[in-house]
Amino acid sequence: MEGYIEVKLENNLSVPIPEAIEKYSGKFVVRISKSLHQRLAIEVEKEGVSLNQLALYKLAL
């Protein structure tokens, strides 16, 4: 990040101001197909985790 900022400043380019993390709740809603929902439900049953835990794991990949 430091190198990125240095290059921006050296080239008279603006450096974006970081957004405050408080702006984000950590929650969002997404609609998926019924068939995908079914596949995920089967997977969580096999793994013994919640749908939220599985979604978090898959999003973090």
C-alpha positions as CSV (number, residue, x, y, z in Angstrom):
1,M,0.0,0.0,0.0
2,E,2.9,2.3,0.8
3,G,4.3,1.9,-2.7
4,Y,0.9,2.5,-4.3
5,I,0.5,5.8,-2.4
6,E,4.1,6.9,-3.2
7,V,3.5,6.3,-7.0
8,K,0.2,8.2,-6.8
9,L,1.8,11.2,-5.1
10,E,4.9,11.2,-7.4
11,N,2.6,11.4,-10.4
12,N,0.3,14.1,-8.9
13,L,-2.6,11.6,-8.8
14,S,-5.2,11.7,-6.1
15,V,-5.0,9.2,-3.3
16,P,-8.5,7.9,-2.3
17,I,-9.4,8.4,1.4
18,P,-10.1,5.1,3.2
19,E,-13.7,4.6,4.2
20,A,-14.6,4.0,7.8
21,I,-15.4,0.4,8.6
22,E,-18.2,1.6,10.8
23,K,-20.1,2.4,7.6
24,Y,-20.6,-1.4,7.0
25,S,-22.8,-3.6,9.0
26,G,-21.4,-6.9,7.9
27,K,-24.8,-8.0,6.6
28,F,-26.2,-8.1,3.0
29,V,-29.0,-10.0,1.4
30,V,-28.6,-12.0,-1.8
31,R,-31.2,-13.8,-3.8
32,I,-30.2,-17.2,-5.3
33,S,-32.0,-19.8,-7.4
34,K,-34.0,-22.5,-5.6
35,S,-31.7,-25.2,-7.0
36,L,-28.6,-23.4,-5.6
37,H,-30.3,-23.0,-2.3
38,Q,-31.1,-26.7,-2.2
39,R,-27.5,-27.7,-3.1
40,L,-26.1,-25.4,-0.3
41,A,-28.6,-26.8,2.2
42,I,-27.5,-30.3,1.4
43,E,-23.8,-29.3,1.8
44,V,-24.4,-27.6,5.2
45,E,-26.2,-30.7,6.4
46,K,-23.2,-32.9,5.4
47,E,-20.7,-30.5,6.9
48,G,-22.6,-29.8,10.0
49,V,-22.3,-26.0,9.7
50,S,-24.8,-23.2,9.2
51,L,-25.7,-21.7,5.9
52,N,-24.1,-18.4,7.0
53,Q,-20.8,-20.2,7.9
54,L,-20.7,-22.0,4.5
55,A,-21.4,-18.8,2.6
56,L,-18.7,-16.9,4.5
57,Y,-16.2,-19.7,3.8
58,K,-17.1,-19.8,0.1
59,L,-17.0,-16.0,-0.3
60,A,-13.6,-15.8,1.4
61,L,-11.9,-18.1,-1.1
